[in-house]
Amino acid sequence: MVILLMNALNSSAQIKLPNVIGNNMVLQSNQVVPIWGSASPKSTITVKFKDQEKEAKTDGKGYWKVNLSAMAPSSLPAEMLITSDKDSSLRLSNILIGEVWLCSGQSNMRYRMKSEYQKPLKTADSLELELSINEPQIRLLLTKKKIGASDIDTSGWELAEGEALSKFSAIGYFFAKNLHRKLNVPIGIICSAVNGTQIEPWTPASAYENSTLFKDKIENNIINGVEAGSLYENMIKPLAPFAIKGFLWYQGESNAMTNDTLYADKMKTLIHSWRERWENPELSFYYVTLAPFNYTRRKDKVAHTVETLPIIWEAQTAALSIPKTEMIPTSDLIDKLNDIHPPYKWEIGRRLSNVALAKQYGYSNLEFTGPRFKEMKLAGKDLVVSFSHSDGLKSSDGKAIRWLEVAGSDGVFKTANGIIKNNKLVVSSPDIVKPMQLRMGWYESAQPNLVNNAGLPVTIFRASVD
């Protein structure tokens, strides 16, 4: 088993490291890499790694930090030696240099490689097939929920194999595997996710208290019925300033269950607070669109309508206005509308990796999402809709385009027809002489068949004629 913090050379050692730093870790390449911890007050700490040697003085409380200079990727295991002029030394081993990502959210992100949920119906279970694989260049760090702790609760960095792999996030692992295949560098993936959680516990309470929108909605750290920051404090905050490339996020189901109408603003608040914690406003934040699900059949504290989920979809789309964010679709990845955990996690991981590859690793021609609404114009009795990410616009099954509705000035929606012409969608209804509004997939169970040449489905939307 990986030793959590360090290998002490004798029992009197006082140098301590945060649990995110240890044997088997991957350090982020091409960035300054902070290494920090505690030791005897007013001592001198020396960190030696590869050809670097950095020194720091501990403060009155014993805290110290050094910044390793940016390094090129390396798949050759290396050691790190940390010494003190007052305390015993620590030696960390089997360290690689590559790309590091942090994934978080609720149960769909926590969804294990050895899944306890329903198996896929359309294909073989790639999760189960992968469990016998060893990927020594992929390293995993899984945190556990422990409210009130000052550091993350973890077994430390582990190689992607055996029991460690079986317990890890399927999305996180397949994201890492696809990156590794394309980039041929080590990948470190951290998973801090908890089943059934809303967005608010993942956001520091201070972020809401300092927000003009939310400061009147939080009282005694409680907002939307839950404690703000309770998971952030123990599962996100202690990870910083460990150098990472970006964040992966799959969450929103529990907020849909509260009929949350402020989810986009809460995403903005969370993203800003995490970037602020890492002191890096450039950190990427890629997230997963919620899959279709019958929320109206749930017996939650609040009643749902068929528009409960589309409102969250719209909020997720609105969050794309936040710099350095991106989103992938999932409406084509479900088998049963009563299953809130789509089983095709390997495909979700692959789509997220394609976002990263396209946005950050030079694969600019790689399509990573489906058609997205761009603009709509009235042409006689027709609405002509343009999309981004729309090369090869088509029907996925060769049938008529589904899940279209239009309304006139009275706002009463009628089922509409759509045809693809000049790579645009032309929509009309025999019941509406002058259509002014369009909805596509505006229903909790919607699985539209409009896709691009990558086979990726359209993002759900509603729009009005200007």
FENZI-V306156 format. One record per helix or strand of 2 or more residues. SS is the DSSP state (2 for helix, 1 for strand). FROM is the first residue (numbers start at 1). TO is the last residue. If there is no record, write none. Layout:
# FENZI-V306156
((SS/FROM/TO) (SS/FROM/TO))
This chain:
# FENZI-V306156
((1/16/17) (1/26/28) (1/33/38) (1/44/49) (1/52/57) (1/63/68) (1/74/84) (1/90/105) (2/107/110) (2/126/130) (1/135/144) (1/153/160) (2/162/166) (2/170/183) (1/186/193) (2/200/202) (2/205/209) (1/222/223) (1/226/227) (2/232/235) (2/237/239) (1/246/250) (2/253/256) (2/263/277) (1/284/288) (2/295/297) (2/308/321) (1/325/328) (2/345/360) (1/372/379) (1/382/388) (1/394/395) (1/404/407) (1/413/415) (1/417/421) (1/424/428) (1/437/440) (1/450/451) (1/461/464))
